[in-house]
Amino acid sequence: MRVIICEDDLKQRQFIQNEIIKYANFHLPSVEVVLCASRPDEVINYINSYPANCYFLDIELETNMNGLELAGLIREKDPLAIIIFITTFADKLKLTFKYKIAAMDFIVKIQNKEKFLDNIRESLNIAYKRYLSLGENISTNILQIKIGENIKNINYEDIFYFETSTRAHKIKLHSKNGIYEFYGKLKDLEKLDERFCRCHNSYLINLQYLLDYNPKCGYLIMRNGHECLVSHRYSKNLKRNLV
């Protein structure tokens, strides 16, 4: 689960980041803090290329955009994003309803340190359970894979293609955010969604990212620049899906 923090106070930002990392290292190894920002524009620029799953947002940001407005933009990009607000003022809670953010939690800063920590940890645990449930729900267009002890959710939209790995019984997934290996079978992945098309014994592509295909060449080019083989057996299947 990819976590982003946006907090304009340096000490608070470092404190929240350190505690999330420390807790995740011992209890939630699938959680990683991918960005710790002081300004909303940092968050927006980052998620334009690398979407996250969970956001800890300070409401009172000393910028031209507050945390509620930032959350609204995040929600537009990702209706399933998990949003947790952090604020100094408890009465700000009602504003989350006004902005129609549907936040998962609301943490007040002004309380004793241990209570604040407990609330962060509790929110992180609940967020992670929700993250897992998203990957288990077939209607969300999210593929959930296991990499060692880590669980990762990957949106169909972010997948370029799958290929068989040189390691027995493993699949290599090429996505916008990286390459991942996991145990699986291409024939099972074919059933995920109609956008995925088998073009070779070793390749299953996302048709959305097919850039060029010349049947005479025996391969195709994906939008990430990679070449995937096309076999005679699956060429008719590919042509049929391209009509």
N, C-alpha and C positions, 0 to 999 in steps of 0.2 A: 504494500500500500504506500503510494507516494504522497508524502505530506509536505505542505507549504505553510510557512508561518509568515504573517505580515504584522509587524509590531514596530512602531516608530521609536519607542524608548529602548536604547541600546541594552541596558541592564536587564530589562524585562525580556527582551528578545533573546538574549544569550541564555538567560535562565530557563525560559520555556524550551528553547532548542536543546540545551544540555540535558534537561530532565526527560524530554521525549526520547532522545537518543539513548540515554542511560537505561531507561525503562524498557525500551524496545530491544536493546541488546540482550537483556536477560529474559524477557517475557514474550516479545513479539518480533522475532527475527525477520518477519516479512515486511516490517515497517521501516521506511527510510525517509529521512528529512532531505528533500531534494532542493529546497530553496528556503532561505531565511532572509526576508526582505524588510526594508524599512519604509518602502513606498509602494503604492498600488501599481504604478507603471512598471515596476520591476516584475511584479506578479503577472501582469497582463502580457508583457513581452515574453516572459518565460513560457506561459501556458499556450501561447500561440504556436509554439513548436513542440513543447513537451508537456502534455496534459498531466495533471495530478489527480488524486482521488479524494484527499482530505485536506481541509484548510482550517487553520487556526488564525482567526482574524481579529485584530483589535478594532473596536468600533471608532474610537476617538483618534483617528490618524491626523496628524498636523500637516495635512496636504490639501490640495484642492478637491480631493475625493475622500470620503470617509469609508469605513469598513463595510457599511451597509450598501453603499453604491458599488463598491468593489465586488461584494457578494452577488449583487444583481447581475453584473457582467459575467461573473463565473457561472452563475445559474443559467444564463442564456447560452453559454458555450457547452455546459454539461448539466443537464437536468438531474443527473444522478449524483452530482458532487456532494460530498459530506462536508457541511459547513458548521464550524464551532466558533462562536463569538466569545471574545474576551473583552471585558470592559471594567472601568472603575466605578461606573454608576449603574446600580441595579435597575433603576427606572428606565434604562434604555431598552429593556426587554420588549416593551410594547411596540417600539419602532420596528422590530423585526417582523411583526405582523403587518404593519403599515406598508413595508417594502415587499411583503409577500415572499420572503426568502426561504421559508420552511427550513430553518436551521435545526441541526440535530441537538445542539446544546448551547448553553449560555453560562459562562464562567465569570464570576465577579472577582476582581483582583484584590480589593480591600478586604482581606480576611487574614487569619494567621497563615504562616508559610505552609505548614503541614496540610491544612485544609485546602489551600490553593493547589498544592501538589496532588492531593488525593483526587480533586476534581479533574485535573488534567489527565491523570492516569485512568480514571473511570471513563472519561470521555473518549480517550484513546482506545480503551478496550471495547466500548460500545461501537465506536467507528469501525474498528477492525471486524467485529462480528457482522456489521452491516456490509462491509466490503466483501467478506466471504459469501454472504447470502446473495449479493448481486451476481457473483460468478456462478452460483448454483441455480440461478433462475434463467431458464432457457429463453425467456422473452426479452432479456436485456441486451442481446447481441454482444455478449462478453464471454470470452473463452477463459476458463480457469485452469491453470497448469501448476504442477508441482515441480520445483527445482530444488533438489536436496530437501532441506527442511522448510523452504520458503514456498508460500503460495502467492501466485501472481495472476491478476486479472488483466486480460488484454482485450481491448475493443476490437471487434471485427474490422472496423474502419481503419485501424492502425496496422493491420497485417498485410504485408506485401505477398508473401508466399510461404509455403512449407516445403521442406525437402527431407528425404531420409538422411539420417546422420551416418557417418562411418562407424559409429558406435552401435552395436547391436540393439535392436528394439527401440532406438531413440529417433526422435524427430527434431529437426532444426527449424525453428520459427524465425522468419525475418520480418521485423516490424519497424515502425518509425522510431521506436525508442531503443532498438538494439536487437541482438540475436540471442535466442534462448534455446536450450536443448532440454527436452523432457521425454519421458517414456510415452509412447503412443503409436498409433497406426494411421497411415494416410486414409485408408478406406473408412475409418471411423470419422475422421475430420471432414471427409467429403459430404457428410450428412449435416454439417453445421448450418449451412446457408447456401442459397442458390448462387451467391456471388463467387463461391469457391468452385473451381473447375480443375479436374485432373487432366494433365497434359502429358504425363509420363509416369512410369512406375515409381519414379523417385520425386515427382514434383506435383504440387497442388497449388494453383495460383489464385489470387484474388483478381477477378476480371476487372475490377475498378482501376487497378494499377497496371494493366497491360498497356505498354507503350507502342510496341511494334511487333508484327508477326508476319513472316514470309514463309508460307508452307514449304517452299523448296529448301529452306536453310536447315530445317530440323531443330530450330530453337526459336525462342521469342525473347523480347527484351521488356523488362519491367521498368516502372517509373523511377525506381531507385538505381537504375543503371545495370542491374544484374541480368545475366542471361539464364534462362531455364530451358532445359531440353524438351523437345516435343517428339514423341514416338509415333510411328504409323498407327499403332493400335488406338491411341487416344486423340489423333489428329481430327478424326471425324467428330468426336465429342466436343473438341475445342471449337471447331467451325460451327457446329450446331448452336453452341452457346454465344457465338459472336454475331449471329444473325439478328 
